[in-house]
């Protein structure tokens, strides 16, 4: 079934997007903490 492998691509993209969001949010929080210390 050719369509069997299709759902994996959007799932990977979604996971990558979530990872990117978490990374950006973590970096933003880290930067805010650094600014708070200064």
Secondary structure, 3 states (H helix, E strand, C coil): CHHHHHHHHHHHHHHHHHHHHHHHHHHHHHHHHHHHHC
